[in-house]
Amino acid sequence: MAWYEELFAKEDPARYDIYTESEASQRQVDFIIDALDLDQGARVLDLCCGQGRHLIDLARRGYDVVGLDLSEFMLD
């Protein structure tokens, strides 16, 4: 078993649900859009996306998003 599988095998994905709709996540997405000067509808790749909390918000705002994560259970 790889180190990251062992580390995250004990994690409960539901633990991260509180962050998905948080104001902090929305502010972070605002920062990402501003810092990267993203055009509306731009394609965004999020590596190590976890449950995709930033991608969910970006998609709602009209961005074309792709997320990748090694932790299969975080993507389910």
PDB file of N, CA, C and O in Angstrom:
ATOM      1  N   MET A   1       0.859  -1.181   0.000  1.00  0.00           N
ATOM      2  CA  MET A   1       0.000   0.000   0.000  1.00  0.00           C
ATOM      3  C   MET A   1       0.903   1.240   0.000  1.00  0.00           C
ATOM      4  O   MET A   1       1.850   1.324   0.782  1.00  0.00           O
ATOM      5  N   ALA A   2       0.608   2.183  -0.865  1.00  0.00           N
ATOM      6  CA  ALA A   2       1.369   3.428  -0.941  1.00  0.00           C
ATOM      7  C   ALA A   2       1.102   4.281   0.299  1.00  0.00           C
ATOM      8  O   ALA A   2       0.064   4.139   0.946  1.00  0.00           O
ATOM      9  N   TRP A   3       2.045   5.167   0.626  1.00  0.00           N
ATOM     10  CA  TRP A   3       1.934   5.989   1.841  1.00  0.00           C
ATOM     11  C   TRP A   3       0.652   6.806   1.868  1.00  0.00           C
ATOM     12  O   TRP A   3       0.016   6.934   2.914  1.00  0.00           O
ATOM     13  N   TYR A   4       0.269   7.363   0.713  1.00  0.00           N
ATOM     14  CA  TYR A   4      -0.925   8.205   0.687  1.00  0.00           C
ATOM     15  C   TYR A   4      -2.195   7.385   0.862  1.00  0.00           C
ATOM     16  O   TYR A   4      -3.177   7.867   1.427  1.00  0.00           O
ATOM     17  N   GLU A   5      -2.176   6.133   0.374  1.00  0.00           N
ATOM     18  CA  GLU A   5      -3.332   5.263   0.582  1.00  0.00           C
ATOM     19  C   GLU A   5      -3.472   4.921   2.063  1.00  0.00           C
ATOM     20  O   GLU A   5      -4.573   4.896   2.612  1.00  0.00           O
ATOM     21  N   GLU A   6      -2.348   4.664   2.684  1.00  0.00           N
ATOM     22  CA  GLU A   6      -2.361   4.348   4.111  1.00  0.00           C
ATOM     23  C   GLU A   6      -2.797   5.557   4.938  1.00  0.00           C
ATOM     24  O   GLU A   6      -3.576   5.430   5.883  1.00  0.00           O
ATOM     25  N   LEU A   7      -2.286   6.724   4.570  1.00  0.00           N
ATOM     26  CA  LEU A   7      -2.613   7.947   5.302  1.00  0.00           C
ATOM     27  C   LEU A   7      -4.100   8.279   5.210  1.00  0.00           C
ATOM     28  O   LEU A   7      -4.737   8.583   6.218  1.00  0.00           O
ATOM     29  N   PHE A   8      -4.647   8.222   4.004  1.00  0.00           N
ATOM     30  CA  PHE A   8      -6.028   8.637   3.797  1.00  0.00           C
ATOM     31  C   PHE A   8      -7.041   7.510   3.959  1.00  0.00           C
ATOM     32  O   PHE A   8      -8.245   7.767   3.949  1.00  0.00           O
ATOM     33  N   ALA A   9      -6.584   6.274   4.107  1.00  0.00           N
ATOM     34  CA  ALA A   9      -7.506   5.145   4.270  1.00  0.00           C
ATOM     35  C   ALA A   9      -8.352   5.292   5.526  1.00  0.00           C
ATOM     36  O   ALA A   9      -9.467   4.776   5.595  1.00  0.00           O
ATOM     37  N   LYS A  10      -7.825   5.993   6.511  1.00  0.00           N
ATOM     38  CA  LYS A  10      -8.537   6.159   7.777  1.00  0.00           C
ATOM     39  C   LYS A  10      -9.453   7.378   7.770  1.00  0.00           C
ATOM     40  O   LYS A  10     -10.218   7.590   8.711  1.00  0.00           O
ATOM     41  N   GLU A  11      -9.375   8.165   6.725  1.00  0.00           N
ATOM     42  CA  GLU A  11     -10.163   9.394   6.647  1.00  0.00           C
ATOM     43  C   GLU A  11     -11.606   9.090   6.256  1.00  0.00           C
ATOM     44  O   GLU A  11     -11.881   8.144   5.518  1.00  0.00           O
ATOM     45  N   ASP A  12     -12.496   9.890   6.754  1.00  0.00           N
ATOM     46  CA  ASP A  12     -13.908   9.812   6.390  1.00  0.00           C
ATOM     47  C   ASP A  12     -14.203  10.976   5.454  1.00  0.00           C
ATOM     48  O   ASP A  12     -14.146  12.128   5.885  1.00  0.00           O
ATOM     49  N   PRO A  13     -14.518  10.713   4.179  1.00  0.00           N
ATOM     50  CA  PRO A  13     -14.772  11.805   3.238  1.00  0.00           C
ATOM     51  C   PRO A  13     -15.852  12.771   3.713  1.00  0.00           C
ATOM     52  O   PRO A  13     -15.805  13.956   3.383  1.00  0.00           O
ATOM     53  N   ALA A  14     -16.817  12.286   4.478  1.00  0.00           N
ATOM     54  CA  ALA A  14     -17.889  13.162   4.973  1.00  0.00           C
ATOM     55  C   ALA A  14     -17.333  14.262   5.867  1.00  0.00           C
ATOM     56  O   ALA A  14     -17.953  15.312   6.033  1.00  0.00           O
ATOM     57  N   ARG A  15     -16.178  14.016   6.434  1.00  0.00           N
ATOM     58  CA  ARG A  15     -15.528  15.010   7.294  1.00  0.00           C
ATOM     59  C   ARG A  15     -15.253  16.309   6.535  1.00  0.00           C
ATOM     60  O   ARG A  15     -15.231  17.388   7.128  1.00  0.00           O
ATOM     61  N   TYR A  16     -15.047  16.200   5.237  1.00  0.00           N
ATOM     62  CA  TYR A  16     -14.707  17.362   4.425  1.00  0.00           C
ATOM     63  C   TYR A  16     -15.929  18.059   3.832  1.00  0.00           C
ATOM     64  O   TYR A  16     -15.797  19.128   3.235  1.00  0.00           O
ATOM     65  N   ASP A  17     -17.104  17.475   3.984  1.00  0.00           N
ATOM     66  CA  ASP A  17     -18.322  18.047   3.402  1.00  0.00           C
ATOM     67  C   ASP A  17     -18.607  19.461   3.892  1.00  0.00           C
ATOM     68  O   ASP A  17     -19.172  20.266   3.152  1.00  0.00           O
ATOM     69  N   ILE A  18     -18.229  19.769   5.112  1.00  0.00           N
ATOM     70  CA  ILE A  18     -18.523  21.099   5.658  1.00  0.00           C
ATOM     71  C   ILE A  18     -17.797  22.200   4.905  1.00  0.00           C
ATOM     72  O   ILE A  18     -18.218  23.356   4.942  1.00  0.00           O
ATOM     73  N   TYR A  19     -16.703  21.854   4.216  1.00  0.00           N
ATOM     74  CA  TYR A  19     -15.931  22.862   3.495  1.00  0.00           C
ATOM     75  C   TYR A  19     -16.483  23.152   2.106  1.00  0.00           C
ATOM     76  O   TYR A  19     -16.197  24.204   1.535  1.00  0.00           O
ATOM     77  N   THR A  20     -17.269  22.236   1.560  1.00  0.00           N
ATOM     78  CA  THR A  20     -17.732  22.359   0.184  1.00  0.00           C
ATOM     79  C   THR A  20     -18.553  23.614  -0.041  1.00  0.00           C
ATOM     80  O   THR A  20     -18.377  24.285  -1.058  1.00  0.00           O
ATOM     81  N   GLU A  21     -19.422  23.943   0.858  1.00  0.00           N
ATOM     82  CA  GLU A  21     -20.309  25.093   0.688  1.00  0.00           C
ATOM     83  C   GLU A  21     -19.901  26.281   1.556  1.00  0.00           C
ATOM     84  O   GLU A  21     -20.700  27.194   1.764  1.00  0.00           O
ATOM     85  N   SER A  22     -18.694  26.279   2.054  1.00  0.00           N
ATOM     86  CA  SER A  22     -18.299  27.310   3.004  1.00  0.00           C
ATOM     87  C   SER A  22     -17.972  28.635   2.323  1.00  0.00           C
ATOM     88  O   SER A  22     -17.602  28.683   1.150  1.00  0.00           O
ATOM     89  N   GLU A  23     -18.119  29.696   3.089  1.00  0.00           N
ATOM     90  CA  GLU A  23     -17.749  31.024   2.595  1.00  0.00           C
ATOM     91  C   GLU A  23     -16.254  31.086   2.318  1.00  0.00           C
ATOM     92  O   GLU A  23     -15.819  31.771   1.393  1.00  0.00           O
ATOM     93  N   ALA A  24     -15.467  30.373   3.115  1.00  0.00           N
ATOM     94  CA  ALA A  24     -14.017  30.356   2.907  1.00  0.00           C
ATOM     95  C   ALA A  24     -13.678  29.774   1.539  1.00  0.00           C
ATOM     96  O   ALA A  24     -12.811  30.296   0.839  1.00  0.00           O
ATOM     97  N   SER A  25     -14.357  28.695   1.155  1.00  0.00           N
ATOM     98  CA  SER A  25     -14.122  28.102  -0.164  1.00  0.00           C
ATOM     99  C   SER A  25     -14.494  29.076  -1.271  1.00  0.00           C
ATOM    100  O   SER A  25     -13.786  29.183  -2.272  1.00  0.00           O
ATOM    101  N   GLN A  26     -15.593  29.778  -1.096  1.00  0.00           N
ATOM    102  CA  GLN A  26     -16.012  30.752  -2.104  1.00  0.00           C
ATOM    103  C   GLN A  26     -15.002  31.886  -2.222  1.00  0.00           C
ATOM    104  O   GLN A  26     -14.722  32.353  -3.326  1.00  0.00           O
ATOM    105  N   ARG A  27     -14.457  32.330  -1.101  1.00  0.00           N
ATOM    106  CA  ARG A  27     -13.415  33.372  -1.133  1.00  0.00           C
ATOM    107  C   ARG A  27     -12.146  32.851  -1.802  1.00  0.00           C
ATOM    108  O   ARG A  27     -11.476  33.585  -2.529  1.00  0.00           O
ATOM    109  N   GLN A  28     -11.819  31.589  -1.556  1.00  0.00           N
ATOM    110  CA  GLN A  28     -10.643  30.999  -2.193  1.00  0.00           C
ATOM    111  C   GLN A  28     -10.828  30.929  -3.703  1.00  0.00           C
ATOM    112  O   GLN A  28      -9.891  31.188  -4.458  1.00  0.00           O
ATOM    113  N   VAL A  29     -12.025  30.581  -4.144  1.00  0.00           N
ATOM    114  CA  VAL A  29     -12.308  30.541  -5.580  1.00  0.00           C
ATOM    115  C   VAL A  29     -12.256  31.948  -6.168  1.00  0.00           C
ATOM    116  O   VAL A  29     -11.743  32.134  -7.271  1.00  0.00           O
ATOM    117  N   ASP A  30     -12.773  32.928  -5.456  1.00  0.00           N
ATOM    118  CA  ASP A  30     -12.650  34.322  -5.907  1.00  0.00           C
ATOM    119  C   ASP A  30     -11.184  34.677  -6.115  1.00  0.00           C
ATOM    120  O   ASP A  30     -10.821  35.297  -7.114  1.00  0.00           O
ATOM    121  N   PHE A  31     -10.339  34.276  -5.155  1.00  0.00           N
ATOM    122  CA  PHE A  31      -8.906  34.549  -5.248  1.00  0.00           C
ATOM    123  C   PHE A  31      -8.289  33.845  -6.456  1.00  0.00           C
ATOM    124  O   PHE A  31      -7.503  34.446  -7.188  1.00  0.00           O
ATOM    125  N   ILE A  32      -8.639  32.582  -6.668  1.00  0.00           N
ATOM    126  CA  ILE A  32      -8.107  31.820  -7.803  1.00  0.00           C
ATOM    127  C   ILE A  32      -8.451  32.517  -9.116  1.00  0.00           C
ATOM    128  O   ILE A  32      -7.594  32.680  -9.984  1.00  0.00           O
ATOM    129  N   ILE A  33      -9.703  32.923  -9.253  1.00  0.00           N
ATOM    130  CA  ILE A  33     -10.147  33.596 -10.478  1.00  0.00           C
ATOM    131  C   ILE A  33      -9.377  34.892 -10.687  1.00  0.00           C
ATOM    132  O   ILE A  33      -8.916  35.175 -11.793  1.00  0.00           O
ATOM    133  N   ASP A  34      -9.239  35.676  -9.627  1.00  0.00           N
ATOM    134  CA  ASP A  34      -8.527  36.956  -9.731  1.00  0.00           C
ATOM    135  C   ASP A  34      -7.031  36.762  -9.961  1.00  0.00           C
ATOM    136  O   ASP A  34      -6.448  37.415 -10.826  1.00  0.00           O
ATOM    137  N   ALA A  35      -6.408  35.870  -9.193  1.00  0.00           N
ATOM    138  CA  ALA A  35      -4.956  35.670  -9.275  1.00  0.00           C
ATOM    139  C   ALA A  35      -4.532  35.120 -10.633  1.00  0.00           C
ATOM    140  O   ALA A  35      -3.477  35.480 -11.156  1.00  0.00           O
ATOM    141  N   LEU A  36      -5.363  34.246 -11.200  1.00  0.00           N
ATOM    142  CA  LEU A  36      -5.036  33.658 -12.499  1.00  0.00           C
ATOM    143  C   LEU A  36      -5.639  34.435 -13.658  1.00  0.00           C
ATOM    144  O   LEU A  36      -5.411  34.103 -14.821  1.00  0.00           O
ATOM    145  N   ASP A  37      -6.414  35.476 -13.339  1.00  0.00           N
ATOM    146  CA  ASP A  37      -7.069  36.300 -14.354  1.00  0.00           C
ATOM    147  C   ASP A  37      -7.824  35.422 -15.359  1.00  0.00           C
ATOM    148  O   ASP A  37      -7.665  35.550 -16.573  1.00  0.00           O
ATOM    149  N   LEU A  38      -8.650  34.526 -14.807  1.00  0.00           N
ATOM    150  CA  LEU A  38      -9.374  33.561 -15.634  1.00  0.00           C
ATOM    151  C   LEU A  38     -10.492  34.229 -16.428  1.00  0.00           C
ATOM    152  O   LEU A  38     -11.286  35.000 -15.890  1.00  0.00           O
ATOM    153  N   ASP A  39     -10.531  33.915 -17.708  1.00  0.00           N
ATOM    154  CA  ASP A  39     -11.645  34.351 -18.540  1.00  0.00           C
ATOM    155  C   ASP A  39     -12.851  33.473 -18.238  1.00  0.00           C
ATOM    156  O   ASP A  39     -12.698  32.303 -17.888  1.00  0.00           O
ATOM    157  N   GLN A  40     -14.038  34.028 -18.372  1.00  0.00           N
ATOM    158  CA  GLN A  40     -15.263  33.255 -18.163  1.00  0.00           C
ATOM    159  C   GLN A  40     -15.249  32.034 -19.073  1.00  0.00           C
ATOM    160  O   GLN A  40     -14.984  32.152 -20.269  1.00  0.00           O
ATOM    161  N   GLY A  41     -15.532  30.865 -18.512  1.00  0.00           N
ATOM    162  CA  GLY A  41     -15.577  29.633 -19.285  1.00  0.00           C
ATOM    163  C   GLY A  41     -14.223  28.980 -19.503  1.00  0.00           C
ATOM    164  O   GLY A  41     -14.135  27.976 -20.209  1.00  0.00           O
ATOM    165  N   ALA A  42     -13.170  29.524 -18.915  1.00  0.00           N
ATOM    166  CA  ALA A  42     -11.831  28.952 -19.080  1.00  0.00           C
ATOM    167  C   ALA A  42     -11.782  27.531 -18.531  1.00  0.00           C
ATOM    168  O   ALA A  42     -12.545  27.172 -17.634  1.00  0.00           O
ATOM    169  N   ARG A  43     -10.880  26.735 -19.078  1.00  0.00           N
ATOM    170  CA  ARG A  43     -10.688  25.370 -18.591  1.00  0.00           C
ATOM    171  C   ARG A  43      -9.755  25.408 -17.385  1.00  0.00           C
ATOM    172  O   ARG A  43      -8.718  26.071 -17.412  1.00  0.00           O
ATOM    173  N   VAL A  44     -10.133  24.692 -16.329  1.00  0.00           N
ATOM    174  CA  VAL A  44      -9.357  24.672 -15.089  1.00  0.00           C
ATOM    175  C   VAL A  44      -9.065  23.223 -14.714  1.00  0.00           C
ATOM    176  O   VAL A  44      -9.970  22.389 -14.671  1.00  0.00           O
ATOM    177  N   LEU A  45      -7.796  22.933 -14.443  1.00  0.00           N
ATOM    178  CA  LEU A  45      -7.369  21.616 -13.976  1.00  0.00           C
ATOM    179  C   LEU A  45      -6.962  21.736 -12.514  1.00  0.00           C
ATOM    180  O   LEU A  45      -6.098  22.543 -12.172  1.00  0.00           O
ATOM    181  N   ASP A  46      -7.576  20.944 -11.660  1.00  0.00           N
ATOM    182  CA  ASP A  46      -7.247  20.928 -10.233  1.00  0.00           C
ATOM    183  C   ASP A  46      -6.621  19.578  -9.907  1.00  0.00           C
ATOM    184  O   ASP A  46      -7.302  18.554  -9.877  1.00  0.00           O
ATOM    185  N   LEU A  47      -5.311  19.593  -9.662  1.00  0.00           N
ATOM    186  CA  LEU A  47      -4.610  18.378  -9.257  1.00  0.00           C
ATOM    187  C   LEU A  47      -4.710  18.241  -7.749  1.00  0.00           C
ATOM    188  O   LEU A  47      -4.635  19.233  -7.023  1.00  0.00           O
ATOM    189  N   CYS A  48      -4.877  17.023  -7.281  1.00  0.00           N
ATOM    190  CA  CYS A  48      -5.087  16.759  -5.845  1.00  0.00           C
ATOM    191  C   CYS A  48      -6.351  17.473  -5.380  1.00  0.00           C
ATOM    192  O   CYS A  48      -6.346  18.163  -4.361  1.00  0.00           O
ATOM    193  N   CYS A  49      -7.424  17.302  -6.130  1.00  0.00           N
ATOM    194  CA  CYS A  49      -8.661  18.061  -5.912  1.00  0.00           C
ATOM    195  C   CYS A  49      -9.482  17.590  -4.720  1.00  0.00           C
ATOM    196  O   CYS A  49     -10.416  18.279  -4.309  1.00  0.00           O
ATOM    197  N   GLY A  50      -9.151  16.427  -4.155  1.00  0.00           N
ATOM    198  CA  GLY A  50      -9.955  15.924  -3.041  1.00  0.00           C
ATOM    199  C   GLY A  50     -11.395  15.732  -3.483  1.00  0.00           C
ATOM    200  O   GLY A  50     -11.648  15.090  -4.503  1.00  0.00           O
ATOM    201  N   GLN A  51     -12.335  16.276  -2.735  1.00  0.00           N
ATOM    202  CA  GLN A  51     -13.747  16.159  -3.095  1.00  0.00           C
ATOM    203  C   GLN A  51     -14.163  17.192  -4.136  1.00  0.00           C
ATOM    204  O   GLN A  51     -15.319  17.219  -4.557  1.00  0.00           O
ATOM    205  N   GLY A  52     -13.243  18.025  -4.546  1.00  0.00           N
ATOM    206  CA  GLY A  52     -13.536  18.979  -5.614  1.00  0.00           C
ATOM    207  C   GLY A  52     -14.268  20.225  -5.167  1.00  0.00           C
ATOM    208  O   GLY A  52     -15.031  20.803  -5.941  1.00  0.00           O
ATOM    209  N   ARG A  53     -14.050  20.653  -3.929  1.00  0.00           N
ATOM    210  CA  ARG A  53     -14.813  21.801  -3.423  1.00  0.00           C
ATOM    211  C   ARG A  53     -14.585  23.054  -4.250  1.00  0.00           C
ATOM    212  O   ARG A  53     -15.520  23.827  -4.458  1.00  0.00           O
ATOM    213  N   HIS A  54     -13.370  23.275  -4.726  1.00  0.00           N
ATOM    214  CA  HIS A  54     -13.126  24.450  -5.561  1.00  0.00           C
ATOM    215  C   HIS A  54     -13.716  24.245  -6.960  1.00  0.00           C
ATOM    216  O   HIS A  54     -14.259  25.175  -7.556  1.00  0.00           O
ATOM    217  N   LEU A  55     -13.601  23.024  -7.471  1.00  0.00           N
ATOM    218  CA  LEU A  55     -14.125  22.742  -8.808  1.00  0.00           C
ATOM    219  C   LEU A  55     -15.639  22.871  -8.869  1.00  0.00           C
ATOM    220  O   LEU A  55     -16.185  23.341  -9.867  1.00  0.00           O
ATOM    221  N   ILE A  56     -16.308  22.460  -7.820  1.00  0.00           N
ATOM    222  CA  ILE A  56     -17.768  22.569  -7.790  1.00  0.00           C
ATOM    223  C   ILE A  56     -18.180  24.028  -7.930  1.00  0.00           C
ATOM    224  O   ILE A  56     -19.074  24.353  -8.712  1.00  0.00           O
ATOM    225  N   ASP A  57     -17.537  24.897  -7.180  1.00  0.00           N
ATOM    226  CA  ASP A  57     -17.859  26.326  -7.242  1.00  0.00           C
ATOM    227  C   ASP A  57     -17.472  26.909  -8.598  1.00  0.00           C
ATOM    228  O   ASP A  57     -18.226  27.695  -9.171  1.00  0.00           O
ATOM    229  N   LEU A  58     -16.302  26.530  -9.117  1.00  0.00           N
ATOM    230  CA  LEU A  58     -15.887  27.026 -10.436  1.00  0.00           C
ATOM    231  C   LEU A  58     -16.869  26.579 -11.523  1.00  0.00           C
ATOM    232  O   LEU A  58     -17.212  27.360 -12.411  1.00  0.00           O
ATOM    233  N   ALA A  59     -17.318  25.329 -11.453  1.00  0.00           N
ATOM    234  CA  ALA A  59     -18.283  24.829 -12.441  1.00  0.00           C
ATOM    235  C   ALA A  59     -19.598  25.602 -12.358  1.00  0.00           C
ATOM    236  O   ALA A  59     -20.193  25.926 -13.386  1.00  0.00           O
ATOM    237  N   ARG A  60     -20.047  25.895 -11.152  1.00  0.00           N
ATOM    238  CA  ARG A  60     -21.280  26.676 -10.981  1.00  0.00           C
ATOM    239  C   ARG A  60     -21.149  28.069 -11.587  1.00  0.00           C
ATOM    240  O   ARG A  60     -22.132  28.675 -12.014  1.00  0.00           O
ATOM    241  N   ARG A  61     -19.918  28.561 -11.615  1.00  0.00           N
ATOM    242  CA  ARG A  61     -19.673  29.892 -12.168  1.00  0.00           C
ATOM    243  C   ARG A  61     -19.395  29.856 -13.670  1.00  0.00           C
ATOM    244  O   ARG A  61     -19.086  30.885 -14.271  1.00  0.00           O
ATOM    245  N   GLY A  62     -19.505  28.682 -14.270  1.00  0.00           N
ATOM    246  CA  GLY A  62     -19.389  28.579 -15.718  1.00  0.00           C
ATOM    247  C   GLY A  62     -18.033  28.173 -16.258  1.00  0.00           C
ATOM    248  O   GLY A  62     -17.801  28.265 -17.464  1.00  0.00           O
ATOM    249  N   TYR A  63     -17.136  27.729 -15.397  1.00  0.00           N
ATOM    250  CA  TYR A  63     -15.817  27.292 -15.864  1.00  0.00           C
ATOM    251  C   TYR A  63     -15.861  25.821 -16.261  1.00  0.00           C
ATOM    252  O   TYR A  63     -16.666  25.050 -15.739  1.00  0.00           O
ATOM    253  N   ASP A  64     -14.991  25.443 -17.185  1.00  0.00           N
ATOM    254  CA  ASP A  64     -14.866  24.067 -17.664  1.00  0.00           C
ATOM    255  C   ASP A  64     -13.817  23.391 -16.784  1.00  0.00           C
ATOM    256  O   ASP A  64     -12.628  23.684 -16.911  1.00  0.00           O
ATOM    257  N   VAL A  65     -14.232  22.503 -15.907  1.00  0.00           N
ATOM    258  CA  VAL A  65     -13.336  21.999 -14.866  1.00  0.00           C
ATOM    259  C   VAL A  65     -13.024  20.511 -15.007  1.00  0.00           C
ATOM    260  O   VAL A  65     -13.849  19.723 -15.468  1.00  0.00           O
ATOM    261  N   VAL A  66     -11.809  20.151 -14.596  1.00  0.00           N
ATOM    262  CA  VAL A  66     -11.365  18.760 -14.516  1.00  0.00           C
ATOM    263  C   VAL A  66     -10.592  18.621 -13.213  1.00  0.00           C
ATOM    264  O   VAL A  66      -9.722  19.438 -12.911  1.00  0.00           O
ATOM    265  N   GLY A  67     -10.907  17.595 -12.449  1.00  0.00           N
ATOM    266  CA  GLY A  67     -10.196  17.353 -11.201  1.00  0.00           C
ATOM    267  C   GLY A  67      -9.605  15.957 -11.166  1.00  0.00           C
ATOM    268  O   GLY A  67     -10.231  14.995 -11.611  1.00  0.00           O
ATOM    269  N   LEU A  68      -8.401  15.851 -10.636  1.00  0.00           N
ATOM    270  CA  LEU A  68      -7.720  14.568 -10.485  1.00  0.00           C
ATOM    271  C   LEU A  68      -7.256  14.419  -9.042  1.00  0.00           C
ATOM    272  O   LEU A  68      -6.775  15.370  -8.426  1.00  0.00           O
ATOM    273  N   ASP A  69      -7.409  13.213  -8.518  1.00  0.00           N
ATOM    274  CA  ASP A  69      -6.940  12.936  -7.166  1.00  0.00           C
ATOM    275  C   ASP A  69      -6.572  11.461  -7.065  1.00  0.00           C
ATOM    276  O   ASP A  69      -7.249  10.612  -7.645  1.00  0.00           O
ATOM    277  N   LEU A  70      -5.513  11.153  -6.339  1.00  0.00           N
ATOM    278  CA  LEU A  70      -5.101   9.760  -6.137  1.00  0.00           C
ATOM    279  C   LEU A  70      -6.035   9.012  -5.196  1.00  0.00           C
ATOM    280  O   LEU A  70      -6.118   7.785  -5.255  1.00  0.00           O
ATOM    281  N   SER A  71      -6.727   9.723  -4.346  1.00  0.00           N
ATOM    282  CA  SER A  71      -7.610   9.101  -3.356  1.00  0.00           C
ATOM    283  C   SER A  71      -8.972   8.830  -3.976  1.00  0.00           C
ATOM    284  O   SER A  71      -9.826   9.714  -4.050  1.00  0.00           O
ATOM    285  N   GLU A  72      -9.159   7.604  -4.416  1.00  0.00           N
ATOM    286  CA  GLU A  72     -10.411   7.232  -5.081  1.00  0.00           C
ATOM    287  C   GLU A  72     -11.628   7.513  -4.203  1.00  0.00           C
ATOM    288  O   GLU A  72     -12.662   7.965  -4.695  1.00  0.00           O
ATOM    289  N   PHE A  73     -11.505   7.245  -2.906  1.00  0.00           N
ATOM    290  CA  PHE A  73     -12.654   7.444  -2.023  1.00  0.00           C
ATOM    291  C   PHE A  73     -13.048   8.913  -1.913  1.00  0.00           C
ATOM    292  O   PHE A  73     -14.209   9.217  -1.641  1.00  0.00           O
ATOM    293  N   MET A  74     -12.102   9.828  -2.119  1.00  0.00           N
ATOM    294  CA  MET A  74     -12.438  11.250  -2.069  1.00  0.00           C
ATOM    295  C   MET A  74     -13.237  11.666  -3.303  1.00  0.00           C
ATOM    296  O   MET A  74     -13.990  12.639  -3.257  1.00  0.00           O
ATOM    297  N   LEU A  75     -13.076  10.941  -4.389  1.00  0.00           N
ATOM    298  CA  LEU A  75     -13.776  11.270  -5.628  1.00  0.00           C
ATOM    299  C   LEU A  75     -15.166  10.656  -5.696  1.00  0.00           C
ATOM    300  O   LEU A  75     -15.998  11.096  -6.489  1.00  0.00           O
ATOM    301  N   ASP A  76     -15.424   9.653  -4.881  1.00  0.00           N
ATOM    302  CA  ASP A  76     -16.740   8.983  -4.910  1.00  0.00           C
ATOM    303  C   ASP A  76     -17.831   9.865  -4.367  1.00  0.00           C
ATOM    304  O   ASP A  76     -18.990   9.455  -4.322  1.00  0.00           O
TER     305      ASP A  76
END
